[in-house]
Amino acid sequence: MLNRNYTLNEICVAPMQDLTTFRTVLDPSVVSFLGLYHDIEGHLESVINALARPPSVTSLRVNTLLCSSDSLLKDLSDVLSPYKVERHQSKDHCLWRMDIQKLPWTLSDPFTPQQPGVLAAVSGIQAEDKVSVYIDVDQQVHKGLRVEFEGRKVFVGNGTTTMSRSAFYKSTGVAVRMTEGIYRSPPLNGIFPEKCYLQNIPSMITAHYLEAREGDRIIDMCASPGGKTSHIAQLMRNNGTIFSFDRNENKVEVIRQLCQRLAITCVRAFAMDSTKLLEGEEQQKWREEFDIRPESFDRILLDPPCSGLGQRPRMRESMNLVDLFSYAPYQRKLFHTAIRLLKVGGVLVYSTCTLNPQENEEVVRYALDHFPVKLVGGPQHLSSLGSKGLTWRVKSEGEIEEIMKSTRDEHIPAPHGSQKKRKQKQVKIVMSESLKEEEAELVRRFDPSKDDGIGFFIAKFVKIADMR
Ligand SMILES: C[S@@+](CC[C@H](N)C(=O)[O-])C[C@H]1O[C@@H](n2cnc3c(N)ncnc32)[C@H](O)[C@@H]1O
């Protein structure tokens, strides 16, 4: 499922070519850093290649509060024919399998470049010409370029022009009718909005890991747009209380609207900085009103902001090592508040959608070393999904410093005309141990090159002593 549209000024057209392979463009320092952990027998290469493509299935979560998966499956099969709708092995998912060979190309391809989105096109292009469409990954193309662009570009599909080159820059409307896209997916917008929710499978697995029971008091520390909050509510049959926090009112409104759409009533959504839930005199009244106390919650989900390096498809990611290293300290901070709020015996699930071990296994290591928690596995029926965590660790600060030095001038160029110079600043390197073999067995890592989904990480903890 293609879930990202590209801004129109990233598109150029050129004479038709065959479909070619491409890989996600990442900052060289990030590639080298990830290579310290992943580059076993070229594995990182396959991961980066996989990131450039969408998973072959689109998944939907059935709202089991309003319908059964059988009834939704039937309704969807009728509406989405000839796309094949299947049930996932765990109960509340539905999948669309996109069979590249048999299905007609989807003409509503989101890459269709609307005029004036075409940035560059070789001279002589007329209406009804067959062309290939590319994205200018580094945003370096000057509008109006008449020759084929030699910089880094990513092929996204073939199409037929609806107008001549000169009209690209004057008329409005569709400039290229896409005939072959790299990605196709069924049209899902607005189909049974109250009965299902578009969500990737590892995210669905995360809510199952929490094993919420009816009547539980739960916190979702970083909840917007509410995908996991609403799933947890479903799994506890809308019975209990979920406090769902996010940083600002707009984001929280999105959670409320989703809950309303899915007929969920057990969620209390608030605009809060979750690192400060237990701080500040001015919030004392609010805490008393809603009984937000240390050591008092049955379950906590911590799905913090992360570098998102498991998201796919992704053409280009300009984050450098300094950006990448900024996430883990924040995640640890959120972890600290989360664990204080949890009851002894309560469950905390930690998840990210990144491949970065620093935000995954190393946050788990940090938690095991600093808080009274133990790692536990997820539900038995989901244990075959994903694979164990990494035990590999970076051997020394020197390895990272070496990368910083060697890639300092090699970062992804700033977009054309941008004032922002991307510098590889000095970064504070904090080394962490990784997981022991038996600990790595308990966490789940979803590998985009093997699991046909996004890159994801889940760990589940039980609190074993109080922190007072
Ligand atoms: C990975 S997203 C959460 C996705 C969500 N759990 C879901 O499944 O729909 C991370 C969220 O954390 C929020 N966030 C970041 N810092 C926060 C903080 N200090 N307190 C609360 N929310 C925060 C961001 O605004 C963002 O919406």
The ligand as an SDF file (V2000), in Angstrom:
LIG
                    3D

 27 29  0  0  0  0  0  0  0  0999 V2000
    5.0150    6.7250   17.0320 C   0  0  0  0  0  0  0  0  0  0  0  0
    3.8540    7.9740   17.2670 S   0  0  0  0  0  0  0  0  0  0  0  0
    2.5830    7.1340   18.1260 C   0  0  0  0  0  0  0  0  0  0  0  0
    1.6720    6.3030   17.2640 C   0  0  0  0  0  0  0  0  0  0  0  0
    0.4930    5.7630   18.0410 C   0  0  0  0  0  0  0  0  0  0  0  0
    0.9260    4.9920   19.1930 N   0  0  0  0  0  0  0  0  0  0  0  0
   -0.3960    4.9000   17.1820 C   0  0  0  0  0  0  0  0  0  0  0  0
   -0.2860    3.6800   17.1930 O   0  0  0  0  0  0  0  0  0  0  0  0
   -1.2590    5.4670   16.4970 O   0  0  0  0  0  0  0  0  0  0  0  0
    4.5960    8.9130   18.5220 C   0  0  0  0  0  0  0  0  0  0  0  0
    3.6960   10.0180   19.0760 C   0  0  0  0  0  0  0  0  0  0  0  0
    4.3300   10.5000   20.2650 O   0  0  0  0  0  0  0  0  0  0  0  0
    3.9480   11.8320   20.4390 C   0  0  0  0  0  0  0  0  0  0  0  0
    4.8470   12.4140   21.4530 N   0  0  0  0  0  0  0  0  0  0  0  0
    6.1230   12.8300   21.3230 C   0  0  0  0  0  0  0  0  0  0  0  0
    6.6090   13.2680   22.5090 N   0  0  0  0  0  0  0  0  0  0  0  0
    5.6020   13.1390   23.3970 C   0  0  0  0  0  0  0  0  0  0  0  0
    5.4720   13.4320   24.7820 C   0  0  0  0  0  0  0  0  0  0  0  0
    6.4880   13.9530   25.4810 N   0  0  0  0  0  0  0  0  0  0  0  0
    4.2960   13.1930   25.3790 N   0  0  0  0  0  0  0  0  0  0  0  0
    3.2520   12.6770   24.6860 C   0  0  0  0  0  0  0  0  0  0  0  0
    3.3180   12.3660   23.3700 N   0  0  0  0  0  0  0  0  0  0  0  0
    4.4730   12.6000   22.7390 C   0  0  0  0  0  0  0  0  0  0  0  0
    4.0780   12.3950   19.0420 C   0  0  0  0  0  0  0  0  0  0  0  0
    3.3170   13.5800   18.9480 O   0  0  0  0  0  0  0  0  0  0  0  0
    3.5290   11.2300   18.1950 C   0  0  0  0  0  0  0  0  0  0  0  0
    2.1650   11.4350   17.9310 O   0  0  0  0  0  0  0  0  0  0  0  0
  1  2  1  0
  2  3  1  0
  2 10  1  0
  3  4  1  0
  4  5  1  0
  5  6  1  0
  5  7  1  0
  7  8  2  0
  7  9  1  0
 10 11  1  0
 11 12  1  0
 11 26  1  0
 12 13  1  0
 13 14  1  0
 13 24  1  0
 14 15  1  0
 14 23  1  0
 15 16  2  0
 16 17  1  0
 17 18  1  0
 17 23  2  0
 18 19  1  0
 18 20  2  0
 20 21  1  0
 21 22  2  0
 22 23  1  0
 24 25  1  0
 24 26  1  0
 26 27  1  0
M  CHG  2   2   1   9  -1
M  END
$$$$
